Amino acid sequence: MSAIRKQLDSIIAGPPPVVVLAGEEDFLREEAFHYLIRHLVSEDTRDFNFDIVDGTDTDIESIAEMCMVVPMMADYRVVAVRHFEHVSTKLKRSKNAAAGPLGKYIAKPSSSTILLLETSSTDAQAKKKKGKGTSKIYPYDVIKKVGTLVEFPRMSESQLPSWIRSRFKSKKREVTPDAVELLLSLTGSSLRTLNNEIEKVCTYSSDGQVISDVDVAVMTGTSREFNVFELQKAVGAKDKQRSLHILYGMLRDKAQELLILSMLHRYFLKLWVLAQSSPHTKSPNELASIAGVSPYFVQEYVAALRVYRYEAIESALLTLSEAERKIKSTSTSADLILQTAMVKLFS
């Protein structure tokens, strides 16, 4: 069980008067929002004891009024506010927000209402200088004194493989390292997109099944041969003929030039990091942690460093960045720009 799930279950077991779900990782934040609603709101009295509003089009006074309503045939009622950052911005800008209806309520919330706030704002997470204590940003400074904050910071690339494995495990499936890498090559770092692909794979697989890269390719409608994962391997081996063969196959199937550039840029960036570290680091687990890859694939990166010198890696990063700029800002064929960049990687 993840630390966040434990925190959410603790809230369900003993609900505080105010709960804030805050941070930039919108998929996990929204998932937690609906998880709490499912467990805190009784279906029997939902019509009487539950209000959900969107902060983009709800006035501050209305939220305060909903919080003051007495629950019917229940110990408490739930008032859920999505996109609370729009409300908090108004409160922060107001000179006398603390004296207004919602300001007064937040300072002294009702014990018979659970106010659930979902926000992308990082104000709730802000720290004082030198990392001590919490910020004085209103209204979160007051909310933290009476309620609970659950944080959802942006997940780093190095955390994604572990998240994918845990996601499959929660659905009673295992997944191979090759399958994890293929999923990442198809989706990038978006958890929402990753989750959609995982759901698709799970729909067409059974409990207890070990999901391989073949399964991912078949179930997501992706070519097992023509994908960024295989292209990355060929480029890492400096196999020009195979790299171009895979590239042509990918471009024939669908337009995905920017995805290809993004993944190759990420690949060479990891090589660049390893090129600085590997002479002083021998442990595969250490190298995997530094590069943000699975230990299973470390040797592939180490092998690539034997054929790409430090200067060649820097040149590759510049070549890929320039290709992306041209695709976005010129009328030249994206296919031609990408193919030219690919050839340059081997020069």
C-alpha positions in Angstrom: 0.0 0.0 0.0 1.4 3.4 -1.0 2.0 6.2 1.6 -0.7 8.3 -0.1 -3.3 5.4 0.1 -2.5 5.0 3.8 -3.1 8.7 4.3 -6.4 8.6 2.5 -7.5 5.5 4.5 -6.6 7.4 7.7 -8.8 10.3 6.6 -11.7 7.9 5.9 -11.3 6.3 9.3 -11.4 9.6 11.2 -12.4 12.5 8.8 -11.0 15.9 9.7 -13.2 18.9 9.0 -11.1 20.1 6.0 -9.1 18.0 3.6 -6.9 19.5 0.9 -5.6 17.4 -2.0 -2.9 19.6 -3.6 -0.1 19.3 -6.2 0.8 19.2 -9.8 0.2 15.4 -10.4 -3.4 15.9 -11.6 -4.2 12.2 -12.4 -3.4 11.0 -8.9 -4.9 14.0 -7.2 -8.2 13.5 -9.1 -8.2 9.8 -8.4 -7.8 10.4 -4.7 -10.6 13.0 -4.8 -13.0 10.4 -6.2 -11.7 7.7 -3.9 -12.5 9.8 -0.8 -15.9 10.7 -2.1 -16.8 7.0 -2.7 -15.8 6.1 0.9 -17.1 9.2 2.7 -20.4 9.7 1.0 -23.2 7.2 1.8 -25.3 6.3 -1.2 -28.4 6.2 1.0 -28.2 9.9 2.0 -26.2 11.2 -1.0 -28.9 13.5 -2.2 -29.1 15.2 1.1 -25.6 15.1 2.4 -23.3 15.7 -0.5 -22.5 18.8 -2.7 -19.9 18.9 -5.4 -19.0 22.2 -7.1 -16.3 23.5 -9.4 -14.3 26.4 -8.2 -14.1 27.9 -11.6 -17.7 28.9 -11.6 -18.8 28.9 -7.9 -18.8 32.0 -5.7 -17.1 32.0 -2.3 -20.3 32.6 -0.4 -22.1 29.6 -1.8 -19.4 27.3 -0.6 -19.6 28.7 2.9 -23.4 28.3 2.9 -23.2 24.6 1.8 -20.8 23.9 4.6 -23.2 25.3 7.2 -26.1 23.0 6.2 -27.0 20.5 8.8 -26.6 16.8 7.8 -29.8 14.7 7.5 -29.9 11.2 9.1 -26.1 11.1 9.2 -23.2 12.2 11.4 -21.7 14.5 8.7 -22.2 15.8 5.2 -19.5 16.3 2.5 -18.9 19.5 0.5 -16.4 18.8 -2.4 -14.8 21.6 -4.4 -12.9 20.8 -7.5 -10.3 23.3 -8.9 -10.1 25.1 -5.5 -7.1 27.1 -6.8 -9.6 29.5 -8.4 -11.3 30.1 -5.1 -8.0 30.4 -3.1 -6.7 33.0 -5.6 -9.7 35.2 -4.9 -9.3 34.7 -1.2 -5.6 35.5 -1.4 -6.2 38.7 -3.3 -9.0 39.9 -1.0 -7.9 42.3 1.8 -10.5 41.1 4.2 -11.1 37.5 3.1 -10.6 36.2 6.6 -13.6 38.2 7.7 -15.8 36.9 4.9 -18.2 33.9 5.1 -15.7 31.3 3.9 -12.8 32.8 5.7 -14.7 32.6 9.0 -15.8 29.1 8.3 -12.3 27.8 7.5 -11.0 29.3 10.7 -13.6 27.5 12.7 -15.1 24.7 10.6 -18.2 22.7 11.5 -17.7 19.3 13.1 -20.6 17.9 11.0 -19.2 18.9 7.6 -16.2 17.5 5.7 -14.9 20.2 3.3 -12.9 18.4 0.6 -10.8 20.7 -1.6 -9.0 19.6 -4.7 -6.4 22.0 -6.1 -3.5 22.1 -8.6 -2.0 25.0 -6.6 1.4 24.5 -5.1 0.7 27.3 -2.5 -0.5 24.6 -0.1 2.8 22.8 -0.4 5.1 25.9 -0.2 7.8 25.9 2.5 9.4 28.7 4.3 13.0 29.6 3.4 15.6 27.1 4.5 12.8 24.4 4.3 11.5 24.9 7.8 7.7 24.9 8.5 5.0 25.9 6.1 4.3 29.1 4.2 2.0 31.9 5.3 0.0 31.8 2.1 -3.7 32.4 2.8 -5.9 30.4 3.1 -3.7 27.3 3.3 -1.9 28.5 6.4 -5.3 28.6 8.2 -6.6 25.3 6.7 -3.5 23.4 7.8 -4.2 24.3 11.4 -7.7 22.7 11.3 -7.4 20.1 8.6 -5.3 17.6 6.6 -3.1 18.1 3.5 -2.3 15.3 1.1 0.4 16.3 -1.4 0.7 15.1 -5.0 4.0 16.5 -6.4 5.0 15.8 -10.0 6.3 12.2 -10.4 9.9 12.0 -11.7 10.8 9.8 -14.6 12.8 7.5 -12.4 9.6 6.8 -10.4 7.5 5.8 -13.4 8.7 2.1 -13.8 7.9 1.4 -10.1 4.5 3.1 -10.5 3.6 1.0 -13.6 4.6 -2.2 -11.8 2.5 -1.3 -8.7 -0.4 -0.4 -11.0 -0.4 -3.8 -12.6 0.1 -5.5 -9.2 -3.1 -3.7 -7.9 -4.9 -5.4 -10.8 -3.5 -8.8 -10.0 -1.0 -8.9 -12.8 2.8 -8.9 -13.1 4.7 -7.1 -15.8 8.2 -7.7 -17.4 10.8 -4.9 -17.6 10.6 -4.9 -21.4 6.8 -4.3 -21.2 7.4 -1.4 -18.8 9.9 0.2 -21.1 7.6 -0.3 -24.1 4.7 1.3 -22.3 6.9 4.3 -21.4 8.1 4.6 -25.0 4.5 4.7 -26.2 3.1 7.2 -23.7 5.9 9.3 -22.2 5.5 10.5 -18.6 1.7 11.3 -18.5 0.2 9.1 -15.8 -3.2 9.6 -17.2 -2.1 8.2 -20.6 -0.1 5.4 -19.0 -3.1 4.4 -16.9 -5.3 4.3 -20.0 -2.9 2.0 -21.7 -2.6 -0.2 -18.6 -6.4 -0.4 -18.4 -6.5 -1.5 -22.0 -3.9 -4.2 -21.4 -5.7 -5.4 -18.3 -9.1 -5.6 -20.2 -7.6 -8.1 -22.6 -5.6 -10.2 -20.0 -6.5 -12.3 -17.0 -5.7 -12.3 -13.3 -2.2 -13.7 -12.5 -0.9 -13.2 -16.0 2.6 -11.9 -16.6 2.4 -9.1 -19.1 5.2 -9.1 -21.6 6.2 -6.6 -24.3 4.5 -8.8 -26.9 1.3 -8.5 -24.9 1.6 -4.7 -24.7 2.3 -4.4 -28.4 -0.7 -6.6 -29.3 -3.2 -5.1 -26.8 -2.3 -1.5 -27.5 -2.3 -1.9 -31.3 1.4 -1.1 -31.5 3.9 -2.8 -33.8 6.4 -4.9 -31.8 9.1 -4.1 -34.3 8.4 -0.5 -35.1 8.3 1.4 -31.8 10.5 3.9 -29.9 11.7 1.2 -27.6 13.3 -0.8 -30.4 14.5 2.4 -32.1 16.3 3.4 -29.0 18.0 0.0 -28.8 19.2 0.2 -32.4 20.5 3.8 -31.9 22.2 2.8 -28.7 24.0 0.0 -30.6 24.8 2.5 -33.4 23.1 0.3 -35.9 22.4 2.8 -38.6 20.6 0.4 -41.0 18.3 -1.0 -38.4 17.6 2.4 -36.9 16.5 3.8 -40.2 14.4 0.7 -40.9 12.5 1.1 -37.7 12.2 4.8 -38.2 10.7 4.4 -41.7 8.3 1.8 -40.3 7.1 4.1 -37.5 6.6 7.0 -39.8 4.6 4.8 -42.2 2.3 3.6 -39.5 1.4 7.1 -38.0 2.8 10.6 -37.6 4.7 10.6 -34.3 7.8 12.7 -35.1 7.7 14.7 -31.9 7.3 11.6 -29.7 10.3 10.0 -31.4 12.4 13.1 -30.9 11.3 13.3 -27.2 12.1 9.7 -26.4 15.5 9.8 -28.2 16.3 13.1 -26.4 15.5 11.5 -23.1 17.6 8.5 -24.0 20.7 10.6 -24.8 20.2 12.7 -21.8 20.4 9.5 -19.6 23.6 8.5 -21.5 25.0 12.0 -20.8 24.3 11.6 -17.0 25.8 8.1 -17.0 28.9 9.3 -19.0 29.6 11.7 -16.1 29.0 9.1 -13.4 30.0 5.6 -14.7 33.8 6.0 -14.3 33.3 6.4 -10.6 30.4 4.1 -10.1 30.4 0.3 -10.5 27.2 -0.9 -9.0 24.4 -1.5 -11.6 21.8 -0.5 -9.0 23.7 2.8 -8.4 23.8 3.5 -12.1 20.2 2.6 -12.5 19.3 5.1 -9.8 21.4 7.8 -11.3 19.9 7.4 -14.8 16.4 6.7 -13.7 16.1 3.4 -15.4 15.4 -0.2 -14.4 18.6 -2.1 -13.3 17.5 -4.7 -15.9 18.4 -2.2 -18.7 21.6 -0.7 -17.3 23.9 -2.9 -19.3 22.3 -1.6 -22.5 23.2 2.0 -21.5 26.7 1.0 -20.5 27.2 -0.7 -23.8 26.0 2.4 -25.6 28.6 4.4 -23.8 31.2 2.3 -25.5 30.2 3.5 -28.9 29.2 7.1 -28.0 31.9 9.3 -26.6 30.9 12.3 -24.4 31.2 14.7 -27.3 29.0 12.5 -29.5 26.3 12.5 -26.9 26.3 16.3 -26.6 26.2 16.5 -30.4 23.2 14.1 -30.5 21.3 16.2 -27.9 21.9 19.4 -30.0 20.9 17.6 -33.2 17.6 16.3 -31.7 16.8 19.8 -30.2 17.4 21.4 -33.5 15.2 18.9 -35.3 12.4 19.6 -32.9 12.8 23.4 -33.4 12.6 22.9 -37.2 9.5 20.7 -37.0 7.7 23.2 -34.9 8.8 26.4 -36.7 9.3 25.6 -40.4 7.3 24.2 -43.3 9.9 21.5 -44.1 8.5 18.0 -44.1 8.7 16.6 -40.5 9.7 13.2 -41.9 12.6 14.7 -43.8 13.8 16.6 -40.8 13.7 13.5 -38.6 15.4 11.3 -41.1 18.2 13.9 -41.6 18.7 14.1 -37.9 18.8 10.3 -37.6 21.5 10.1 -40.2 23.5 12.8 -38.4 23.4 10.8 -35.2 25.7 8.2 -36.9 28.1 10.7 -38.6 
